[in-house]
Amino acid sequence: MIQWPENLPQQFERQGFSDEFNDLVVRSNLGGGKGKTRELARMGEPAPISGNMLMTDEQWMSFKRWYKEELKGGVLTFHILEPRLDSEEKMLRVYFSQAPKAVPIGYNFNRVNLSLTKHGDV
């Protein structure tokens, strides 16, 4: 079980954080009148999480090594603390839905954008 590294930030920045439901309803237009809807799935569907973490240059380099070596370039799943809880009550199994991006925001600091997807079996 691969874990989010302890030497990296453990929380997303509040501003810009997003934890979404997946749309589990299929909608069809019938040409007139009320459209038809049906349930796509009941449980276990992946759901997106996205946000930013503030990392030093050293943390960003450490993250890049972890991403490339441990996650095989973002292919493997890993466990991260539930972003909405301040304790270790719940770990989420996630994977990267997009490659991470870092934007320098001053000397030695980067705002790192992470787009994750909760794995369906969590």
C-alpha positions as CSV (number, residue, x, y, z in Angstrom):
1,M,0.0,0.0,0.0
2,I,1.6,3.3,-1.2
3,Q,1.1,6.2,1.2
4,W,1.3,9.9,0.6
5,P,4.8,10.9,1.8
6,E,5.1,12.3,5.3
7,N,7.7,14.9,4.2
8,L,5.1,16.6,1.9
9,P,2.2,18.9,3.0
10,Q,-0.7,16.9,4.4
11,Q,-3.5,19.3,3.6
12,F,-4.9,21.1,0.6
13,E,-5.1,24.8,0.6
14,R,-8.7,25.7,1.4
15,Q,-9.1,28.2,-1.5
16,G,-9.6,26.2,-4.7
17,F,-10.2,22.9,-3.0
18,S,-13.0,20.8,-4.7
19,D,-14.5,17.5,-3.5
20,E,-17.3,16.5,-5.9
21,F,-20.0,13.9,-6.4
22,N,-19.9,11.9,-9.5
23,D,-23.0,12.3,-11.7
24,L,-24.6,8.9,-11.6
25,V,-27.7,9.6,-13.6
26,V,-28.1,9.2,-17.4
27,R,-30.5,11.7,-19.0
28,S,-32.1,11.3,-22.4
29,N,-34.2,13.8,-24.3
30,L,-37.3,12.2,-25.9
31,G,-38.0,14.9,-28.4
32,G,-40.8,16.5,-26.4
33,G,-41.9,16.6,-22.9
34,K,-40.0,15.4,-19.8
35,G,-36.8,13.6,-20.5
36,K,-36.0,10.1,-19.3
37,T,-33.6,9.4,-16.5
38,R,-32.0,6.3,-15.2
39,E,-29.4,5.4,-12.6
40,L,-26.0,4.7,-14.0
41,A,-24.5,3.0,-10.9
42,R,-25.3,2.6,-7.3
43,M,-22.0,2.7,-5.3
44,G,-18.3,2.5,-5.8
45,E,-18.1,5.1,-8.6
46,P,-15.0,7.2,-8.7
47,A,-15.3,10.9,-7.6
48,P,-13.0,13.8,-8.3
49,I,-10.9,15.7,-5.7
50,S,-8.8,18.7,-6.8
51,G,-6.9,21.5,-5.1
52,N,-3.5,23.0,-4.5
53,M,-0.7,22.4,-2.0
54,L,2.0,24.8,-1.2
55,M,5.4,23.1,-1.5
56,T,9.0,24.3,-1.2
57,D,11.4,23.6,-4.1
58,E,12.8,20.8,-2.0
59,Q,9.4,19.3,-1.4
60,W,8.5,19.6,-5.1
61,M,11.7,17.7,-6.1
62,S,10.9,15.0,-3.5
63,F,7.3,14.9,-4.8
64,K,8.5,14.5,-8.4
65,R,10.8,11.6,-7.4
66,W,7.9,9.9,-5.5
67,Y,5.5,10.4,-8.4
68,K,7.9,9.0,-11.0
69,E,9.4,6.1,-9.0
70,E,6.8,5.0,-6.5
71,L,3.7,5.7,-8.6
72,K,5.3,4.8,-11.9
73,G,4.6,8.2,-13.4
74,G,1.1,8.5,-11.8
75,V,-0.1,5.0,-12.9
76,L,-0.5,3.4,-9.4
77,T,-3.0,4.2,-6.7
78,F,-2.0,5.5,-3.3
79,H,-3.6,6.4,0.1
80,I,-4.0,10.0,1.3
81,L,-5.8,11.3,4.4
82,E,-9.4,12.3,3.9
83,P,-8.9,16.1,3.0
84,R,-12.0,17.2,5.0
85,L,-10.9,15.6,8.3
86,D,-8.1,16.8,10.6
87,S,-7.3,13.3,11.9
88,E,-6.2,10.0,10.6
89,E,-9.7,8.6,10.9
90,K,-10.0,7.8,7.2
91,M,-7.6,7.1,4.4
92,L,-8.8,7.4,0.8
93,R,-7.4,5.3,-2.1
94,V,-6.9,7.7,-5.0
95,Y,-5.1,8.0,-8.3
96,F,-4.0,11.0,-10.4
97,S,-6.6,12.0,-13.0
98,Q,-4.2,14.6,-14.5
99,A,-0.5,15.1,-14.2
100,P,0.4,17.5,-11.3
101,K,1.5,21.0,-12.2
102,A,3.7,23.4,-10.1
103,V,3.6,27.2,-10.5
104,P,6.4,29.1,-8.7
105,I,4.9,31.8,-6.4
106,G,8.0,33.3,-5.0
107,Y,11.5,32.4,-3.9
108,N,11.6,28.6,-3.0
109,F,7.7,28.2,-3.0
110,N,5.4,26.5,-5.5
111,R,1.7,26.1,-5.7
112,V,1.1,22.5,-6.9
113,N,-2.2,21.7,-8.5
114,L,-3.3,18.1,-7.8
115,S,-6.3,16.4,-9.7
116,L,-7.1,13.2,-8.0
117,T,-9.9,10.6,-8.3
118,K,-11.2,8.6,-5.4
119,H,-10.9,5.0,-6.3
120,G,-14.3,3.3,-6.7
121,D,-13.7,0.6,-4.1
122,V,-13.2,3.0,-1.1
